[in-house]
């Protein structure tokens, strides 16, 4: 259906172009014959280039209109490479705002092709079609969940969401380092608040239930496999605290009470470097008290057969060995469902340290974070003895690097900065590369490869 509609629209546009072009060409021919000697050589080249471009568009459109849906889908993802460079012309926050709006309106490709069978896995009793997710920070207010999951992510994490709306830190607060493939941000939990986010997720949840009912009534077999509460993918909700709040625990508990019914998993974010005092909650006693109270708040709610959503904690990469040991001990003692490793770093590893932008305050993400976050991931996998699912986050920009995280102990992985630089075409590319890595090394599934470098 999508293919036929797209082809019809494309043919309509091209026909209009051809008709209008023929009238314009007829008028232009008469005037051009009289004025031919006055036309500069450069203008002739420009017209030739324009004509060639139109010819390519027509030829490309004619070709695309004949493709099957899967091939057409691949063409759409590849076409985003032509659009993505224009985002670099905007300031980072405007580009980010535009990207979220585009995804919210469905102006992004939608993945129709099945994922390679060897990258599907089950975690927390939930089916992930692939282990590659979008990290929190991109869709802070749950505006574009459906569009983002439609890009082909195995899961999407929204937030961080604060109980009360807050503006975050003064602008500018996002800085690009394109040569290093990095970003520095000091957004400071800018959020529309849990009430707004709950309304959006509630509306989406209701639509998904309605779609499921329609799907069952129109088909005798349940062919559509929904991964989680958001539809074909898994939805995580990342919870934060307000900057001026004196009771961090109360903020996280409020987030659980309001948003957990819409989440496939919940995250306590205690590791952003842009909220004063937040990282102190990673201390052994503070973290233990916080997790116990949040777990109790979640468990006191009424849950159906699927039970309560798993609870994870997101930690920083700037932790000492003693800090990591304390966090691992708390995670094991309280049977935490998972850890996300890691958030952004306040350090400025080479080659970032040589960039003038490095002096900006905030958390660094992107390629320079890869080794630091992967080393912390590997150490935490060893400390928790592989008993707790870990999500590897930080610096991933290829399927090979995702595989590197998995071998270091990650069950799932997340990216953000690489998507900002490379656009939607990166996602199917990463999944294909990951499948090839697993096959190359003789692993039949992602779970077989988890922690392979720690054995």
TORRO-125746 format. One record per atom (N, C-alpha, C): y negated, z, x; residue in one letter. Coordinates in pm, whole numbers, plus 32768, in hexadecimal, padded with zeros to 4 digits. Each point is the difference from the previous one (the first is absolute). Layout:
BEGIN
YZXa
...
END
This chain:
BEGIN
807880008053x
7F8880007FADx
7F8380008056x
7FFD805B8065x
7F8C80078059x
7FED7F7D804Ax
80707FC2802Ax
7FF97F828049x
7FC47F927FA9x
80307FF67F80x
7FCE7F987FA7x
7F6C80137FE2x
7FD8807F7FEAx
7F73801B7FE2x
7FA77FDD8076x
802E80268079x
7FB27FE58079x
7FF67F6A8018x
806E7FB87FEBx
80027F6F8016x
7FA47FBA7F9Ex
8003802C7F80x
7FAC7FC47F9Ax
7F6D80128021x
7FDD807C8026x
7F76801E8024x
7FD47FAD8077x
80577FF68065x
7FDF7FB58078x
7FEB7F6C7FE1x
80587FC87FADx
7FF17F737FDCx
7F7F7FE77FB1x
7FDD80617FA8x
7F867FF47FB2x
7F857FFD805Ax
7FFE805B8060x
7F8F8007805Ex
7FF77F818053x
80747FD38032x
80017F898054x
7FD67F837FB2x
802B7FF57F81x
7FD97F8E7FAFx
7F6A7FFC7FECx
7FC580757FE5x
7F6F80077FF0x
7FB97FD78080x
8037802C8070x
7FC67FDC8083x
80047F688015x
80747FC67FE0x
80107F718017x
7FA37FAE7FA6x
7FF380277F7Fx
7FA97FB77FA3x
7F708008802Ax
7FD48080801Ex
7F7480118029x
7FE67FBA8083x
806480018059x
7FEE7FBF8083x
7FF07F6A7FF1x
804A7FC57F9Dx
7FF77F6E7FF0x
7F757FD87FD0x
7FC280507FA3x
7F787FE27FD1x
7F9C80118070x
8010806C8048x
7FA4801A806Fx
800B7F938068x
807C7FD6801Dx
80157F998067x
7FC07F7C7FD8x
80097FDB7F7Dx
7FC77F817FD2x
7F6880008012x
7FC280707FD7x
7F6E8009800Ex
7FD980018093x
804D8049804Cx
7FDF8010808Ex
80117F7C804Cx
80617FAF7FD5x
801B7F838048x
7F867FA47FFDx
7FBE7FF47F89x
7F8D7FA77FF4x
7F8D802E8057x
7FE380817FFAx
7F9080348050x
80227FFE8093x
807C8018801Fx
80298008808Dx
7FF77F778041x
801B7F947FB1x
7FFB7F798038x
7F747FDF8030x
7F99802F7FB3x
7F767FE28026x
7FD380558076x
802D807C8001x
7FCE805E8065x
805E80128075x
80677FAE800Cx
806780138067x
7FCA800D808Dx
7F9E7FAE8028x
7FD280098089x
7FBE80868023x
7FD080497F98x
7FB7807C801Bx
805C807A8007x
80807FF17FDFx
805B80727FFFx
80268026808Ex
7FE6807C802Bx
8026802A8086x
80977FFE8011x
80297FF0807Cx
80907FFC801Ex
804380847FDCx
7FBA806F8014x
803980837FE2x
801D800F7F6Bx
7FA87FC57FA9x
801780077F70x
807E7FB47FDAx
80157F8E8041x
807A7FB37FE5x
807C80528022x
7FF880478071x
807180568028x
8017806E7F98x
7F8F80377FCEx
800D806A7F9Cx
80427FCF7F82x
7FDA7F847FD7x
803C7FC87F87x
80947FE18015x
801F7FCF8075x
808D7FE5801Fx
805180817FFCx
7FC6806B8037x
804480828001x
801280347F72x
7F957FF27FB0x
8008802E7F75x
80697FB17FB3x
7FFF7F7C8015x
80637FAD7FBCx
808D80238028x
8012801A8080x
808480258032x
802D80857FC5x
7FA0805E7FF5x
802180837FC9x
802A7FF57F6Ex
7FB17FB17FB2x
80237FEB7F73x
808A7FBF7FF5x
80187F9F805Ax
80837FBE7FFFx
80718061801Ax
7FEA805B805Fx
80658065801Fx
8016805E7F8Bx
7F9480277FBDx
800C80587F8Cx
80517FBD7F92x
7FDE7F807FE7x
80487FB67F98x
80957FF28024x
80187FDA807Ex
808B7FF1802Cx
804980857FFCx
7FBC806A8030x
803D80857FFEx
801A80307F73x
7F9F7FE77FA5x
801380287F75x
80737FB77FBFx
80097F7E801Bx
806F7FB27FC8x
808680338033x
800480248080x
807C8033803Bx
802580897FC6x
7F9C805B7FFAx
801A80877FCFx
80307FFF7F70x
7FC97FA37FB0x
80257FFC7F73x
80927FDC7FEBx
80437FCD8066x
808D7FD87FF1x
8060806C8033x
7FCA806E8037x
80558063803Fx
8042805D7F9Cx
807380398026x
803C80687FB0x
7FAE807F8010x
801780617FA7x
7FAB80777FFBx
800380508082x
8075800D803Fx
800C804D807Bx
7FAE7FC18071x
800A7F7B800Cx
7FB57FBB8069x
7F6B80057FE4x
7FDD7FF27F81x
7F7380097FD8x
7FC8808A8021x
805180677FEBx
7FD980898020x
7FE4800D8096x
80587FC98052x
7FEC80038091x
7F827FB88029x
7FE37F8F7FBBx
7F877FB3801Ex
7F8380537FE2x
8004804C7F91x
7F8D80537FDBx
7FE6806C8068x
806A80408030x
7FEF80678067x
7FC67FC2807Fx
80327F8B8027x
7FCC7FBF8078x
7F6E7FD87FEFx
7FDB7FDA7F85x
7F777FD57FE6x
7F9C80718012x
802D807E7FF3x
7FA380708011x
7FCC8009808Fx
80477FC2805Ex
7FD18000808Bx
7F7B7FB5800Dx
7FE87FA27FA6x
7F837FB58003x
7F8C80527FCAx
801E805B7FA5x
7F9880517FC0x
7FDF807D8050x
8064803A803Fx
7FEE80838040x
7F8F80068066x
7FE97F988054x
7F9280098061x
7F7780177FC3x
7FED7FD77F81x
7F7E80137FC1x
7FE180947FE9x
806980537FF4x
7FEA80907FEEx
7FBF803D807Cx
80197FC48074x
7FC68033807Dx
7F6A7FEC8004x
7FCB7FA87FABx
7F717FE77FFCx
7FB5806D7FB3x
804A804F7FB2x
7FC4806C7FB3x
80088082804Fx
7FAB80617FDEx
801080828040x
8083803D7FD0x
803E8057804Fx
8088802F7FE2x
8012803D7F75x
7FA0804F7FD5x
801380417F7Dx
7FF37F9C7F8Ex
7FA57F9F800Cx
7FF37F987F9Ax
807E7FAA7FFBx
80377FE08075x
807C7FB28005x
8072804C7FBEx
80078082801Ax
806880537FC4x
7FF180057F69x
7F8480107FD1x
7FE580057F70x
80297F7D7FBDx
7FE17F8F8041x
80227F7D7FCBx
80987FED7FFAx
8046802E8067x
80927FF38004x
8042804F7F90x
7FD0807A7FE9x
803880527F94x
7FE57FBF7F79x
7F867FCC7FECx
7FDD7FBF7F83x
80567F847FE7x
80197FB4806Ax
80537F887FF3x
808E80257FD5x
80378067803Fx
8087802C7FDCx
800480387F72x
7F9680467FD8x
7FFB803A7F7Ax
7FFB7F957F94x
7FC37F8D801Fx
7FF27F937FA0x
80707F998008x
805F8018805Ax
806F7FA2800Ex
7FDD7F83804Bx
7F9480048050x
7FD67F8C804Ex
80447FFD8088x
807A802E8007x
804E8000807Bx
80897FC57FE1x
80477FCE8065x
80867FC77FE5x
805E80697FC7x
805F7FD37FB3x
8067805B7FCBx
80877FD28034x
8046805B8041x
80807FDE803Dx
806A7FEB7F96x
803B7F897FFFx
806A7FDD7FA1x
80887FF78042x
800180008084x
807E7FEE8049x
804380878018x
808380067FF6x
8046807E8019x
7FF880268093x
7FFE8082801Bx
8000802F808Bx
808A7FED803Ex
80067FF18085x
80837FF98042x
805580797FDBx
807E7FEA7FE6x
8057806B7FCEx
801080738064x
7FF47FE48082x
801A806A8063x
7F89805D8015x
7F8E7FE77FBCx
7F8F805D8011x
7FEA80577F85x
80547FF37F9Ax
7FF880597F8Cx
804280868021x
7FD0806B7FC2x
80388084801Bx
7FE080617F8Fx
8047806E7FFEx
7FE880697F9Ex
7FD5807F8047x
7F8F80397FD4x
7FCD807D8036x
7FD680587F8Bx
802380818005x
7FE0805F7F95x
80357FD07F78x
806E7FB68002x
80397FCD7F84x
7FB37F8D7FC4x
7FA27FC8804Dx
7FAE7F927FCFx
801F7F828050x
80037F8F7FBCx
80237F828041x
7F847FB98034x
7FFD7FEA8082x
7F957FB58041x
80357F768022x
7FBD7F977FD4x
802D7F798021x
7FEB7FE18093x
7FA38048803Fx
7FEB7FF78091x
7FB8807D802Dx
800280228081x
7FC7807E802Fx
7F6D7FF88028x
7FBD7F917FE5x
7F777FEC802Ex
7F9E80227F91x
7FAA8063801Ax
7FA2802E7F9Bx
7F707FF6802Cx
7FA7800E7F9Fx
7F718003801Bx
7FD380918005x
7FBF8027806Dx
7FD7808A8013x
7F8C80267FA4x
7FEF80817FECx
7F8E80337FB4x
7F7F7FDB8048x
7F947FF57FB2x
7F7F7FDE803Ax
7FD07F777FD6x
805D7FA77FE0x
7FD87F7A7FD3x
7FD680067F6Dx
805B802C7FABx
7FE1800B7F71x
7FEF80957FDFx
7F8B80358020x
7FE9808F7FF2x
8004802F7F70x
7FD77FA97FA3x
7FF0802A7F75x
80607FBC7F9Fx
806F7FCC8035x
806A7FC47FAEx
7FCB7F907FA7x
7FAA7FAC8036x
7FC67F917FB4x
80597F857FFFx
80547FF08066x
80447F808015x
8095800E801Cx
803E80647FC4x
808E801D801Ex
80597F897FE1x
7FF07FC57F8Bx
80577F917FD7x
7FEF7F88805Ex
7F847FDD8021x
7FE87F908059x
80358018808Bx
7FF580798031x
802F80208087x
809980038007x
803F803A7F9Cx
80937FFC7FFDx
80317F707FF2x
7FB27FAF7FB7x
80257F747FEFx
7FFC7FB08080x
7FB880318067x
7FFC7FBC8081x
808780068049x
805880587FD2x
80848008803Dx
801A807E8050x
7FA480617FFAx
801A80808041x
807580457FBBx
804E804B804Fx
806980527FC5x
7FC780777FB8x
7F8C802E802Dx
7FBD80707FBFx
7F6C7FFF8025x
7FB0803C7FA9x
7F7080098014x
7FD780907FE9x
7FAB80348059x
7FD080897FF5x
7F6A7FFE7FE4x
7FD7803B7F90x
7F7380067FDCx
7FC38086802Ax
7F7A80048007x
7FBB807A8029x
7FC67FF2808Bx
7FD2806D803Bx
800D80887FCFx
7FA580187F87x
8037804B7F9Ex
7FB9801F7F86x
7FD680938004x
7F81801A7FE5x
7FCD80897FFDx
7FEE802C7F6Fx
800780837FE5x
7FF0802F7F76x
7F7B7FD77FC2x
7F9380168049x
7F7A7FDF7FCEx
7FCE7F838048x
7FBD7FA57FB9x
7FCB7F888043x
7FA280268071x
80067FB5806Fx
7FA38017806Dx
7FE47F7C8048x
7F887FF58037x
7FD37F84803Ex
803E7FE88089x
802A806B8043x
802E7FF28089x
7F8B80078060x
80167FD9807Bx
7F9980098067x
7F9A7F8E7FF3x
7F8B8011803Cx
7F977F987FF9x
802F7F7D8040x
7FCC7F907FCBx
801D7F7C8038x
7F9B7FE1806Dx
80247FAA8062x
80837FC08013x
806880638031x
807B7FEB7FD7x
806B805E8021x
80837FBA8023x
7FFF7F7A8005x
80747FB3802Cx
7FD27F9D806Ax
80487FFC8072x
7FD67FAF8072x
80777FB18035x
7FEC7F7E800Ex
806B7FA98031x
7FFF7FF98099x
80777FF48038x
80147FE0808Dx
80637F8B8005x
7FD37F887FDFx
805C7F8E7FEDx
804F7FDC807Cx
7FC5800B8076x
804B7FDD807Ax
8077805B8014x
7FF2807D7FD8x
806C8061800Fx
805880097F83x
7FDC7FB67F97x
804E80087F84x
7FFA808A7FC4x
7F8A803F8005x
7FF3808B7FD7x
7F8980147FA2x
7FFD80727FC0x
7F9180297FA9x
7FE780948017x
7F8180277FFFx
7FDA808C7FFFx
7FBF801C7F78x
802F80687FBDx
7FC280227F80x
7FE580957FF8x
7F9780227FB7x
7FE0808B7FE2x
7FD5800A7F6Dx
80537FC67FA9x
7FDE7FF97F71x
7FF280897FC0x
8059805C8024x
7FF480887FCBx
802D80107F70x
80737FC67FDFx
803A80117F7Ax
7F9E7FD77F92x
7FC37F8C800Ax
7FB27FCD7F8Fx
80607FE37F8Ex
7FE8803C7F8Cx
80607FFA7F92x
7FBA80087F7Ax
80387FBA7F9Dx
7FCC80097F77x
803980787FB6x
805B80488040x
8036807A7FC4x
80807FEB7FB1x
8048806F7FE9x
80857FF67FC3x
7FFE7FD67F6Fx
7F94801D7FB6x
7FFB7FDB7F73x
7FFF7F687FF1x
7FAA7FBC804Ex
7FF87F6E7FFBx
80837FC1802Cx
80388033806Dx
807D7FC98034x
807280167F9Dx
800380757FC0x
8069801C7F9Dx
7FF97FA07F8Bx
7F877FDE7FD3x
7FF17FA17F92x
80367F778026x
7FE17FD4807Ax
802F7F7D802Ex
80987FFD800Bx
80388067803Fx
809180038012x
804680107F7Ax
7FC4804B7FA4x
803A80117F7Bx
80057F7D7FB4x
7F937FB38008x
7FFB7F7F7FBDx
80677FA0803Bx
800D80038082x
80627FAA8044x
808E80287FDCx
801780837FF9x
808580337FDEx
80277FD47F72x
7F9F80067FA2x
801A7FD77F77x
801E7F6B7FF8x
7FB67FAF804Cx
80167F6F8000x
80897FE08037x
802780468068x
80847FE6803Cx
807080207F9Dx
7FF3806F7FB7x
806480257F9Cx
80087F977F91x
7F8B7FCD7FD8x
7FFC7F997F99x
80437F808030x
7FE67FDB807Ex
803E7F89803Ax
8097800F8008x
802D80798024x
809080198009x
80427FF07F77x
7FBD80357F98x
80377FF77F79x
800A7F6E7FD4x
7F967FB3801Cx
7FFF7F717FDCx
806C7FB5804Dx
80138025807Fx
80647FBE8054x
808C80177FC9x
801B807B7FD5x
8085801F7FCCx
801B7FBA7F7Bx
7F977FF97FACx
80137FC37F7Cx
80117F698007x
7FC97FC3806Ax
80097F6D800Cx
80777FD38054x
8048805F8038x
80737FDB8054x
8074805E7FE6x
80777FCA7FFCx
807780527FE8x
802A804B807Cx
7FD37FD28075x
80228044807Ex
7F8180318042x
80078074803Ax
7F8B803B8042x
7FF77FCB808Fx
7FC17F8B800Ex
7FFC7FBE8080x
7F908034805Ax
7F9A803C7FC1x
7F8C802F804Ex
801C808B8036x
7FFF800E8082x
801A80818040x
7F7B803D802Bx
7FD380637FB7x
7F8380418022x
8019806D8068x
7FAF7FFF8069x
8014805F806Bx
7FD2808C7FDEx
7F9080097FB5x
7FCA80847FE5x
7FA580007F86x
7FAA80657FF9x
7FAC80127F8Ax
7F947F967FF4x
7FE07FBD806Dx
7F987F9A7FFDx
80377F757FE7x
80847FF37FF3x
803C7F7D7FE8x
80617FDA806Dx
7FF37F878038x
80617FCD8060x
7FF68040808Ax
7F9F80548018x
7FF380448081x
7FEF80957FECx
80008048806Dx
7FF380927FFBx
7F6D80268014x
7FD380637FB2x
7F75802D8008x
7FF7808E8037x
7FB48010806Cx
7FE380838037x
7F7180287FE0x
7FE980807FE9x
7F7880337FE7x
7FDE8066806Bx
7F957FE4804Ax
7FD48053806Fx
7F91805D7FCFx
801380838012x
7FA380657FCEx
7FA980388071x
7F7F800E7FE4x
7FA4803B8060x
7FB580757FC3x
7FAB803F8051x
7FAD806E7FCFx
7F6D7FD88007x
7FB0803D7FA8x
7F707FE68005x
7FC18041807Ax
7F997FBF8034x
7FBD802F8079x
7FC9808D7FF1x
7FC9801F7F8Cx
7FBF80837FECx
805D80687FC5x
807D7FDB7FE7x
805E805E7FC4x
802480718061x
800080797FCCx
802580738053x
809480237FF2x
80427FC77F9Dx
808E801B7FE8x
804D7F7C8003x
802F7FDC8076x
80477F818010x
807E7FFB7FABx
8047806F7FFBx
807D80037FB3x
7FE87FDF7F6Ex
7F9680387FC7x
7FE17FE67F73x
7FE57F6B7FE9x
7FBF7FBE8060x
7FE67F707FF3x
80827FB17FFCx
805D801F805Ax
807F7FB78004x
8054801D7F83x
7FFF807C7FD2x
804A80257F88x
7FC87FB47F86x
7F7C7FF67FF8x
7FC27FB67F93x
80297F6D8004x
80067FCA8077x
802D7F75800Fx
808E7FED7FD1x
8057805E8021x
808C7FF97FD5x
800B80067F69x
7FBA805F7FC3x
800880107F6Ex
7FCF7F847FB5x
7F9D7FBB8039x
7FC27F907FB9x
80437F7A801Dx
80307FEB8079x
802B7F7B8029x
80967FEF8019x
8049806E800Dx
808D7FF3802Ax
80567FB67F9Ax
7FD980027F81x
80527FBB7F9Ax
7FFE7F688012x
7F9E7FCD804Cx
7FF67F6F8016x
80327FD5808Ax
802A805F8051x
80217FE2808Bx
80967FFF8019x
802C7FA38053x
808B7FFF802Fx
801080608076x
7F92801C8046x
7FFD806B8064x
7F70802E8010x
7FEF807B802Fx
7F7D803C8015x
7FEC801F8094x
7F837FFA802Cx
7FE1801D808Cx
7F8E80678007x
80178068804Fx
7F95805F8020x
7FC07FD08081x
7F847FD57FF9x
7FB97FCF8076x
7FB480748041x
803280308070x
7FBE806D8048x
7FD67FD1808Cx
7FF27F7C8010x
7FEF7FCD8089x
7F8B7FA08013x
7FAE7FEB7F98x
7F8A7FAC8015x
7F9F8047805Dx
7FCA7FB98063x
7FA08040805Bx
7F7280047FC9x
7FEC7FCB7F87x
7F797FEE7FCBx
7FD780657F97x
805680627FE3x
7FDF806F7FA8x
800580808051x
7F9080468011x
7FFA80778055x
806980687FDBx
8049802E8066x
8062806A7FEEx
80867FD67FC8x
800E7F827FD8x
807B7FD57FBEx
8079800B805Bx
7FF17FD7807Dx
80737FFE805Bx
8034808C8024x
7FB080657FE3x
802F80898018x
807380247FA4x
800D7FB77F92x
806D801A7FA2x
80877FD68037x
80027FC08075x
807E7FDA8040x
803F80728050x
7FB7806E800Ex
803680758045x
807980387FB7x
805980438048x
8081802A7FC7x
7FF080557F81x
7FB1806B8007x
7FF080587F8Cx
7FB67FBA7F8Fx
7F927FBB8023x
7FB17FBD7F99x
80527F957FB8x
804C7FB2804Dx
80507F957FC4x
807080397FA9x
803F8069802Fx
806E803D7FB4x
7FCE80347F7Ax
7F8F80488001x
7FC880367F83x
7FD87F8F7FA2x
7FC27F988037x
7FD27F907FAEx
80757FB77FBFx
80657FDD804Fx
80727FB47FCBx
804B80517F96x
801280818017x
804880537F9Fx
7FB980017F79x
7F7C800C8002x
7FB480057F83x
7FFC7F797FBAx
7FF67F95804Dx
7FFF7F7B7FC3x
808A7FDE7FC8x
806980228048x
80887FEB7FCDx
8015804D7F7Ex
7FCF807C7FFBx
801080527F87x
7FB57FC17F8Ax
7F897FCC801Cx
7FB27FC07F96x
80487F857FC9x
803C7FB4805Ax
804B7F8A7FD5x
807C80267FB1x
804980648031x
808180227FC4x
7FF180487F7Ax
7F8B803C7FE5x
7FEE80457F81x
7FE47F9F7F8Dx
7FE57F838021x
7FE97F9A7F99x
80857FD17FC7x
7FFC7FC77F89x
807A7FCF7FC0x
801D7F728031x
807D7FEA8027x
80277F7D8034x
807D7FD07FBAx
800D7F7D7FF5x
80747FC47FC1x
80747FF78060x
80597FA27FE5x
80787FF28051x
7FE27FDC8091x
7F917FB78016x
7FE17FD68089x
7FCF80738057x
7FDB80707FC0x
7FD18074804Cx
7F727FEF8032x
7FCB80648048x
7F777FF98031x
7FF27F9D8073x
7F887FCF8015x
7FEC7FA28070x
800D80478086x
80367FBB8064x
8008803B8086x
7F7580258034x
7FFA80688052x
7F82802E8039x
80027FEE8097x
7F9B7FBA8035x
7FF67FE4808Fx
7F7F803B8037x
7FFB800E8082x
7F86802C8045x
7FDC7F978069x
7F807FDC8005x
7FD17FA08063x
7FBD804A8072x
80307FE9807Bx
7FCE804B8072x
7FB47FA58061x
7FB98040805Cx
7FAD7FB98061x
80527FDA807Cx
7FCF7F9D804Dx
80447FDD807Ex
7FCD80548076x
7F9980507FE7x
7FBF804B806Cx
803380908003x
808380118000x
803D80847FFAx
804B801F8081x
800180818024x
804A802A8076x
8094800E7FDFx
805080108067x
809180137FECx
801A807C7FAAx
7FB280688017x
8010807C7FB2x
7FDD7FE77F6Dx
7F967FB47FE8x
7FDA7FDF7F76x
80707FB67FB9x
803A7F9F8045x
806D7FB17FC5x
807980587FE2x
801F805B805Ax
8071805B7FEAx
7FE980577F85x
7F83802E7FEFx
7FDF80537F8Bx
800E7FB17F7Fx
7FCD7F868000x
80097FAD7F88x
80917FDF7FDEx
80507FE08066x
808D7FE47FEAx
804880797FC6x
7FDF80768034x
8040807B7FCEx
7FDE80197F6Ex
7F827FEA7FDBx
7FD680127F74x
80457F997FA7x
80037F82802Ex
803D7F957FB1x
8093801B7FE5x
804880308064x
808E801D7FF0x
8016807B7FA9x
7FB080698017x
8012807D7FB7x
7FE37FEF7F6Bx
7F9B7FB17FE0x
7FD87FEE7F74x
803E7F837FC1x
80567FBC804Bx
80427F887FD0x
7F9B7F997FCCx
7F9B7FEB8051x
7F9D7F9B7FE0x
80437F787FF3x
7FD27FAD7FA5x
80427F817FE5x
7FE17F958068x
7F968011804Cx
7FE07F9B8064x
7F7E801D8048x
7FE97FB8806Dx
7F858009804Ex
7FCC7F73801Bx
7F7D7FEF7FFEx
7FC37F828026x
7FBF80128089x
80297FAB805Ex
7FD4800D808Bx
7FCE7F79802Fx
7F7D7FEA8006x
7F9C80677FFCx
7F7F7FCB7FC3x
7F9F80587FF9x
7F797FDB7FD7x
7FB67FC08076x
7F7E7FED7FF2x
7FB07FC7806Dx
7FED80668070x
7FD77FCF8074x
7FEE80578075x
7F6D800E8024x
7FDC80778033x
7F7780158031x
7FF67FDA8093x
80707FE1803Ex
7FFF7FD4808Cx
7FD67F6E8007x
7FE17FD28078x
7FD87F758014x
804E7FC68076x
80817FE17FE7x
80547FCA806Bx
7FCF7F77802Dx
80217FDB807Cx
7FDC7F7A8031x
80477F977FABx
7FC17F8C7FE8x
7F7E7FD58037x
7F8780277FABx
801680517F97x
7F9380247FA6x
7F92804D8049x
80278054805Ex
7F9F80558046x
7F917FB18043x
801C7F828022x
7F9D7FAD8043x
7FA47FB67F9Fx
801E80097F7Ex
7FAF7FBC7F9Ax
7F8B80597FD7x
7F847FCB7FFCx
7F8C80507FD9x
800F80447F77x
804F7FC27FA6x
801380397F7Bx
805180828005x
80478015806Ex
80558076800Ex
7FB380837FF5x
7F807FFB8015x
7FAF807B7FFAx
7FEC802F7F6Fx
801B7FA97F9Fx
7FF280277F74x
8066806C7FDDx
7FD680647FB6x
805A80697FD2x
805B7FCB7F92x
8076803A7FF8x
805E7FD97F97x
808C7FEB8035x
80597FD77FA7x
808B7FEA8025x
801A7F6F8025x
80487FEE806Cx
80237F7B8031x
80877FD67FC7x
80067F857FCAx
807F7FC87FD0x
80137F76803Dx
80777FC87FEFx
801B7F7B8034x
80588001807Cx
80047F8F8044x
805D7FEB806Fx
7FFD806C806Cx
7F8A80338029x
7FFF8065806Bx
804780827FD8x
801B80127F7Ex
8042807A7FD2x
80997FF48003x
80347F888016x
80907FE87FF3x
8054805C8059x
7FE680018082x
8054804F805Bx
7FF580957FE6x
7F8480307FEBx
7FEB808F7FE7x
804B802D7F84x
7FEF7FB77F92x
803F80297F82x
80987FF28006x
80317F9B8048x
80917FEC800Ax
8040806D8054x
7FBD802C8068x
8034806F8053x
800880817FAFx
7F98801B7FAFx
800180777FAAx
80707FF47F98x
80127F8A7FCAx
806A7FE77F9Fx
8089801D803Bx
80187FCE8077x
808180138041x
801A8094801Bx
7F978045802Cx
8010808F801Dx
801D804F7F81x
7FBE7FDC7F92x
801880467F82x
808A7FE27FC8x
80327F878014x
80877FDF7FD4x
806680588048x
7FEA80158081x
805B8054804Fx
7FF480927FD3x
7F85802F7FEAx
7FEB808B7FD8x
803C801E7F77x
7FFC7FA07FA6x
803880157F7Ax
80917FD47FF7x
80387FD48071x
808C7FD9800Cx
80267F927F9Cx
7FA17FAC7FDEx
801B7F927FA5x
801E80287F72x
7FDF807D7FDDx
802280317F7Ax
7F947FE47F97x
7F8B7FD6802Dx
7F907FEB7FA5x
7FCF7F70800Dx
7FF47FB77F92x
7FCB7F778008x
7F7280008039x
7FE77FA8805Fx
7F7D7FF4803Ex
7FC67F767FE1x
7F7F7FFC7FE5x
7FB97F827FEEx
7FAC7FE7807Cx
801D7F938046x
7FB87FDF807Ax
7F837FAF7FDFx
7F8E8033802Cx
7F807FC17FE1x
7FA88003807Cx
7FBC7F91801Bx
7FA47FFD8072x
801A7F8D805Ex
7FAB7F9A7FFAx
80057F948062x
805E7F8F7FE6x
80477FFF7F8Dx
80627F977FE4x
7FBA7F807FD8x
80257F918043x
7FC67F7F7FDCx
80677F8F8003x
80808024800Bx
806A7F9A8002x
8083803F7FD4x
80607FAB7FDFx
808480307FDCx
804580448076x
7FE77FCF8078x
803A803C8079x
7FCD808F8013x
7F8080167FE5x
7FC78087800Ex
8030805C7F91x
80157FC97F88x
803B804F7F94x
808E802C8028x
80487FA4803Bx
8088801C8030x
7FFD806B806Dx
7F9B7FFA8057x
7FEF80648069x
7FF0808C7FC3x
7FB280097F96x
7FEE80807FBAx
808480307FC3x
80497FA47FC5x
807F80247FC1x
806280348068x
800A7FBE8070x
8059802E806Bx
7FD480878038x
7F7E801D7FF6x
7FCC80808030x
801480717F9Bx
802E7FDE7F87x
801E80697F9Fx
7FC47FEE7F75x
7FB47F967FEAx
7FC47FEA7F7Dx
80637FC27F9Ex
800480367F88x
804F7FC47F96x
7FAE7F947FB9x
7F7E801B7FF3x
7FA17FA27FC5x
7F8A7FF2805Fx
7FB17F967FF0x
7F8B7FED8055x
7F887FD87FA9x
7F8880178035x
7F867FDB7FB9x
7F9E7FBB805Ex
7FAC7FAA7FC5x
7F967FC0804Dx
7F817FFE7FADx
7F917FE38040x
7F807FF37FBCx
7FA37FA68052x
7FE1802A807Cx
7FA07FB78051x
802A7F6F8018x
807F7FEA801Cx
80317F778018x
7FEB7FA97F85x
801180387F88x
7FE97FB47F86x
7F6D7FD97FF5x
7FA6805B8027x
7F717FE47FFAx
7FDB7F8B805Bx
80427FF58072x
7FE07F95805Fx
804A7F7D7FE0x
807C800A7FD3x
80547F887FF4x
801A7FD17F72x
7FE680567F9Dx
800C7FD47F76x
808F7FFF7FCBx
80117FD87F80x
808380067FBCx
80717FB48043x
7FE17F96804Bx
806A7FB1803Fx
805380538061x
7FC98071802Dx
80488056805Ex
807E803E7FC1x
7FFC80197F7Fx
806C804E7FC0x
80857FB58000x
80087F867FC9x
80817FB98007x
802C7FE3808Fx
7FA07FEC8058x
80207FE9808Dx
8044807A803Dx
7FCB80777FE4x
803B807B8035x
808B80197FCBx
80147FE47F80x
808480177FC4x
80697FA4803Ex
7FD97F848015x
805D7FA1803Ex
8021802A808Ex
7F9A802A804Bx
8015802C808Bx
8059807C8007x
7FEA805E7FA4x
8051807A7FFEx
80927FDF7FE3x
80187FA97FA0x
80897FD87FE0x
80447FC08079x
7FB47FB0804Bx
80367FBF8078x
80208067806Dx
7FAB8065800Fx
801780698064x
8081804C7FE2x
801480247F82x
807980497FD8x
807C7FAC801Bx
7FFA7F827FDAx
80737FA78013x
801B7FEB8094x
7F977FF0804Fx
800E7FE98091x
804B80728045x
7FE2807C7FD3x
803D80758041x
807B80347FB9x
80317FB57F9Ex
807F80227FC1x
7FF9806B7F95x
7F89801C7FCBx
7FF380627F94x
80077FB87F7Ax
805380357FA6x
800D7FC27F7Dx
7F95802E7F9Fx
7FBC806D8021x
7F9880347FA8x
7F98804C8051x
7F90801D7FBEx
7F96804F803Fx
8034808B8023x
8048803E7FA3x
802E808A8016x
805A800C8079x
804B7F988020x
805580048078x
7FAD80078080x
7F887FC87FFBx
7FAC7FF98077x
7FA580788012x
7FF180537F98x
7FA480718007x
802880608071x
7FA48017805Cx
8018805E806Dx
805C7FCD806Dx
80177F7E8005x
805E7FC78062x
7FD880228090x
7F7F800B801Bx
7FD1801D8089x
800880968021x
802680517F9Fx
800580918016x
808F8033800Cx
80627FA57FF5x
808B802B8002x
8033800C808Ex
END
